[in-house]
């Protein structure tokens, strides 16, 4: 379990390194286009990664059920090495060849998304290695690995931009090297965990009907929908966080790097330091309800901060609300840190052991859909009203929808 989580953490460092840099690089190549065209192209670069994860997470899960978790994870890591290296090459292409540069960036994002969709196989490793009683603690390791990636990835990017200021390929190269390190660790230390008694029933790797079959399971479908709504709400928050801190408090790019590092640190600490001890005393369903309540309070408070900051004259005046802002940040992120592993553990416990990879892949696919729609809607509605509250109100509305699903989930025994 530790090796699987470590591999995910190192691989996600690469994702966290490239993510804050990509808009800046793309914008340098697209200065001659209209703002609308630039925004559309950068939006495609962002969403292509999650779109590929949405499509391929169930595919990798089904393949891991057939051939094993280890080869799927290794293949995904090889893909990350190749496509982050391609991103580094694209970043080095001069702006005069902008079509080639943007085309290769898009190809690298598509390839990295397909490769990164194998994270569902890492969740299946956790499911293979844990009992139902310890499943949630295991899934929290994956959540903590995400936190590590999102904490230190932007920080590495921050220092990488300084070190490689005149060599734009450098940050992509760091991401590729880290993925190579993850591959070496997995190849040397990660054993196969798939149960040998797994069923040999035919499985179609691309199968919409089998995906719908998972969603129709009364014990799993509502959980997958809850996961989608929680991710959707959190993605509204993530995508507009830098916009809010810039417009409300006058933060620059470097300060926003540090804000996202704080988000990652809270996520890492909450899942590794708080969730694992607590879930030994409380059931996953209770932890999920507590987490949803914290998210609701945190996002509602963020809406209040956004509203109040829009009513003051200057960002300097608005900075008096920073303590409340960071309290709302901590509540939102900690709540999400409780929801994420709880839902994954419940989905895994209620799934057929012979379909762990497939069911967890569908669950990850729903998360990817939330990461596609959440940023799109969040950024769109951010500018619709001068109060800047709409993304956080949309997110809290999604959590109200979750309340309607909770009775179907909490009444079942695990």
N, C-alpha and C positions, 0 to 999 in steps of 0.2 A: 504493500500500500504506500509506503513512504517513497519508494522508487517511482511509482506511478505518479504520485503527487509532485515529486521533484522534477520529473520530466515535463509535466504540464507547466510548472512554474517557470522553468527555463525557457520552454517554447513560448510562453506568453510574455516573457520579457522582450522577445523579439517583436511581438505584436505591439506591446506598450511603447517600444522604442520608435517604431515606424509611424504609429498613429498620429502623434502630434506634429510630426515633421511633414507628412504627406501634403496637407493643404498648402503649406508654405512653398514646397517645391512645385506643386502643380500650378499655383498662382503665378510663380515666376515665369512659367512657360506660357501662360494664358493671358498675359497683360494686354495683348492686342485685341482681345475679345471683349464683348460687352459684359457688364457685371452679371446679367442674367445667364449668359452662356457659360461664364466661368463657374457660377454657382451650380449650374446643372451638371457640368462635367465633374466638378469636385464631389457633388452629391452621388454621382454614379460610381466614382472611385471608392467612396465610403461604403455605399450600400452593396456593391458587388461582392464584398467579402462575406457579409452576413447572408446575402442571397444564396451564395454557394453553400454556406453552412446549413441553411434551411433545406436545400435540396439534398445534400450529401450526408447529413448526420444519420438519417435512417439507413442509408445505403451502407455506410461504414459499419453501423451497428449490426446489420444483417450479415455482412461479410465476416465480422468478428465472431458471430455465432457459428458460422460455418467453418472458418479456417483458424480461428483463435485470435486472442487480443494482441499478442506480441507482434505478429507480422503487420497487423493494421497500424499499430502505433509506430513501428519502425518505418513503414512506408510513408506515413503522414509526416514524420520528422524529416525524412529525406526530401519530401516535397517542400517543406518549410526552408530547408537549406538552399535548395535550388531557386525558389521564387523570391526569397529575401535577397539573394545574390543578384537575381534579375532586377529587383527594385533598385539595388545599389548601382547597377549598370545604367538603368534608365535615368537615375538622378544625375549621372555624369554627362549625359547627352546635352549639347548646347541648345539654347532656346531657339536657335534658327531652325532646328529640326524638331519642333515641338510636337508635330504629329507622331513621329516615331517615339519620342519620349513618353508622351501621354498614352500611346497605344501599349507600350511595354509596361508602364505603370499599371494600366488596367489588367493586362495579362498577369502581372505579378500578384495583384489583389485577388483575381479569380483563382489562381493557383494556390495562393496562401489560404484562401477560404476553403477550398476543397481539402487541402492538407489538414487545416485546423479543425475540420469537421470530425476528425478522428478522436477528438477529446471525449466524445461519448464512449469510445472503447476504453478510455482510462476510467470512466465511471463504472463500466462493466467489470474492470479489474477489481475495483473496490467491492462491488457486489459479490464477485466470486470469492473474495477473501474474508468476508465478514458474515457473521450470523445476523438474523433479523434484529437481535437485541443491540448489536454494535454497528448496524448499518449506518445510522445517522452520524456517528462519530467518524466513520470512514469517509462519508460524503463531505463532511466538514473539511477534511484534508484537501479535497479538490477545490472547495471554496477558498480556503486559505491560500492555495497555490495561485488562484486567480488574483487574490489580493496582493500577493508578492509580485506577480507580473505587472499589475497595474500600478503598484507603488514604485518599484525600482525601475521599471521600463521608462517612464517619463523622466525620472532623475538621470538615468544613463543618457537619454536623448538630450537632456539639458546640458550635461557636461560634454557629450559628443559634439553638440553644435559649437561648443567653444574650441574643442580640440581640433575638429575637422572643419573649421570655419570656411576654408577655401577649397575643401574637398567634399563635395556634397554626397559622394558615394559612401563616405565613412560610416554613417549611422546605419545604413542598410547592410554594410559589411559586418558590423557588430552583431546585428540581428541574425544574420546568416551563421556567423561563428557560434553564437549561443545555441542555435538550433542544432548545429553539428555536435556541440558538447552534449546536448540532451540525447542525441542519437547514440553517441558513444556510451553514455551511461546506461541507456535502455538496452543496447545490444549486449553490454557486458553484465548487467546486473538484473534485468527484468526477466523473470521466468514466465512461462505460459501458465495462465490461471484458469482457462476455460475448462469446465467440467468435462471429463471424457465421456460421460454417459449422455451428453447432449443429443437431442433428437436429430435424426437424419431426414426429416420431412423436407420436401422441396421448398426452397426459398427463392423468391425473385428479388434481385437486388434493387431494381426500380419497380416499386409496386404501390400505386396509390391505394388500391383496394386493401392491402395489408396495413397501410398507415391508417386508413379510416377504420379498419377493424380494431386497431389499438385504441383509437379515440372513442369507439363505441363501448369499450369495456367499462361497465359501471363502476368498477373499483379504481380505474386508471384515468379514464377520460376527463372527469371533473378536475383531477389533480393537474393534468396537462394544461387545461384551460386556465386554472389558477396560476400556474407557472407563467403562461403567456401574459396574462393580465399584470402580474407582478413585474415581470421583465419590461413590459410595455410602459408601465408607470415609471419604473426606475430609469428607463432609457430616455423618457421625456426630461427627467431631472438631469441626467448626465449630459445630454446633448446641448442643453441650454445653460448649464452651470457657468461656463466661461463667458457666455453672453451676458448673464446676470451680473457676474462679478465685474465685468468691464463697464457695463452701463451704470450699475448702481454704485460701485466703489472705485471705479477708475483703475482697475488692475491692468497691468500690462502682460505680455506673453509669459515672461519669466515668473511673475507672481501666480499666473494661472497654472503653470507647470507645477508649482508647489501646492496649489489647492488640490489638484488631481492626485498628487502624491499623498496628501493628507487623507483623501478619500480612500486610496488604496491601503494606507496604513490602518485606518479604522476597520476596513473590510477584513484585512488580514488578522488584526487583533481580535475582532469580534468573533470570527469563525474559529480561530485557533485557540484563543485564550478564554473566551466567554462561552461560546456555544458548546464546545465539547464537554466541559464539566457539567453544564446545566442539563444537557440532553440525557445525561446519565440518571437524572432525577425526574425530569419531566418527559412525557412522550413527545414524539415528533409533531403530532397534531397540535398539542398545546404550544410548543415552540413556534409553530407556524402561525397560530392565532396571535401570539404575543408579538411576533415580528411584523405581521400585517398591521397591528395596532400602532406600533412604533413608526412604521412607514407612513401611516395615515397622519399621525401627529406631526411628524417631521415635514412631510410635503405640505401640509396645511400651514405650518409655521413659515415655510419658505414662501408660500403665497403671500402671507402677511408681511414678511420682510420686503418682498418685491413691491407690494402695494405701498408700504410706508416709504421706501427709498425713492419711489417715483414722485412722491409728494414733497420732497425736500429740494432745495435749490441746487446743491452741488454734491458731487461724490464725497468730498471731504466731510460734509455734514452727515451724509448717510453712513459713514464709517462708524458712527456711534452705535449702529445696529449690528456690527460685526460679531459681538458675543452671541446675540440671538441667532444670527446666520449660522455660526459654527455649531450651536446647539441643535438647530434644525438639521444641519448636515450630519451630525453624529447620530441623531435619531433615525433619519432616513436610511443611512448606510448600515447601521447596526440592525435595524429592522429587516432590511434586505438580506443581511448576513445570516439572520435566523431563518428566513423564509426559504432561501435557496437550497441548503442541504436538507432541510426538513421535507420539502416537496420531492427532491430527488430520492431520498431514502424511502419515503412512502410509495413512490412509483415503483421503485425496485422491489420492495417487500411484497407488493401486490401483483407483481408481474410473474408470468410463467418463468421458472428458472431457465428453461431452454430458449427463452426469447429475451433474455436480459439486454443483450446488445441492441436488438431491434427496438424494444420498448424505450430504453434510455435514449436511443438515437432519436426517436420520435419526440421525446421530451425535450432534447436539445434542439431539435428542429423548431419546436414551438418557441423556444427562447430566441432563436435566430430571427424568427418572424417578428417577435416583439422588438428586437434590436433594429429591424428594418423600419417598422411602422412608427416606433416611438420617437426616434430622432427626426424623422420626416415631419410628423405632426407637431412635435414639440417646437422645432425651429420655425415651422410655418405659423403657428398660432402665437409665437412669442412677440411678433411685431404687429399683431392684429389689434392690440389694445395697449395704450400707453402705460398701463399699470404693470405690464410684464408678468401678470399673474396666471395667464391662461394655461401655460404648460403644466403648472403645478395643480391647477384645478382639474385639468384633464386627467392627470395622474391620480388624484384622489377619487375622481369619478370612477376610474378603472378599479380601484380598490373597493369601492362600494359594490361594484359588480361581483367582486370576489365574495363579499358577504353573503350574496344570494346562493353561492355554490358551497359554502362551508358546511351547511347541515348534511349535504350528501357525502361529505368527506369525513367529518368528525364522528358520525354515528357508526362507522365501520370499525371493526376491531382488527388489530394487526398482530 
